[in-house]
Amino acid sequence: KNEVEQSPQNLTAQEGEFITINCSYSVGISALHWLQQHPGGGIVSLFMLSSGKKKHGRLIATINIQEKHSSLHITASHPRDSAVYICAAMKTSYDKVIFGPGTSLSVIP
Amino acid sequence: NAGVTQTPKFQVLKTGQSMTLQCAQDMNHNSMYWYRQDPGMGLRLIYYSASEGTTDKGEVPNGYNVSRLNKREFSLRLESAAPSQTSVYFCASRRQGGGYNEQFFGPGTRLTVL
């Protein structure tokens, strides 16, 4: 079993829909990192969180430390949100980061 | 600040050739990382360096060597490239070991080994 898992693996949505991407982890973490990667593009940071909820524009990230689960929500989705979304567990014990396999999102006009 | 820079952006090699991927960061970060990304797989750690002068193997180190030349620069060398090393390579840096510090990524190097 992978230490960081994401669901769904692939997601297609109509423009305007509310989207949820889930991340579950089995390791002790100091924080969870959500990243975005556009096709053929670089990797950019969206959120870093260790508790509760963070919001930036139409994006919301939540984390439940007890359940070892985090979600990324996109409200009023837009075709420019089409990308791969990656969650990464920042482990407590040492300097390494464990990445989930990514969720590929396609938003159709 | 340029953040994390990588060179080259694209490279095509023949099997057996060698090359070095360069990475530099101007954020005064202690930790630096090399990852590879393959279709359908998450980012996998090749090597990392927690500080200048130290390096450690990651998940997939075979066929690679690294040098942490100074605090800014962390290079990845392929001594004898193989088709299995065709991938996109990302360098990343982070302020300090562990804790609540995000990673910053370079733009990636797309490597094809024929």
Chai-1 contact restraints between the chains, C-beta under 6 A:
chainA,res_idxA,chainB,res_idxB,connection_type,confidence,min_distance_angstrom,max_distance_angstrom,comment,restraint_id
A,S30,B,G99,contact,1.0,0.0,6.0,A-B,restraint_1
A,S30,B,Y100,contact,1.0,0.0,6.0,A-B,restraint_2
A,A31,B,Y100,contact,1.0,0.0,6.0,A-B,restraint_3
A,H33,B,E102,contact,1.0,0.0,6.0,A-B,restraint_4
A,G42,B,P107,contact,1.0,0.0,6.0,A-B,restraint_5
A,G42,B,G108,contact,1.0,0.0,6.0,A-B,restraint_6
A,I43,B,F105,contact,1.0,0.0,6.0,A-B,restraint_7
A,S45,B,E102,contact,1.0,0.0,6.0,A-B,restraint_8
A,M48,B,E102,contact,1.0,0.0,6.0,A-B,restraint_9
A,S50,B,Y100,contact,1.0,0.0,6.0,A-B,restraint_10
A,D95,B,S31,contact,1.0,0.0,6.0,A-B,restraint_11
A,D95,B,A50,contact,1.0,0.0,6.0,A-B,restraint_12
A,D95,B,G97,contact,1.0,0.0,6.0,A-B,restraint_13
A,D95,B,G98,contact,1.0,0.0,6.0,A-B,restraint_14
A,F99,B,G42,contact,1.0,0.0,6.0,A-B,restraint_15
A,F99,B,L43,contact,1.0,0.0,6.0,A-B,restraint_16
A,G100,B,G42,contact,1.0,0.0,6.0,A-B,restraint_17
A,P101,B,G42,contact,1.0,0.0,6.0,A-B,restraint_18
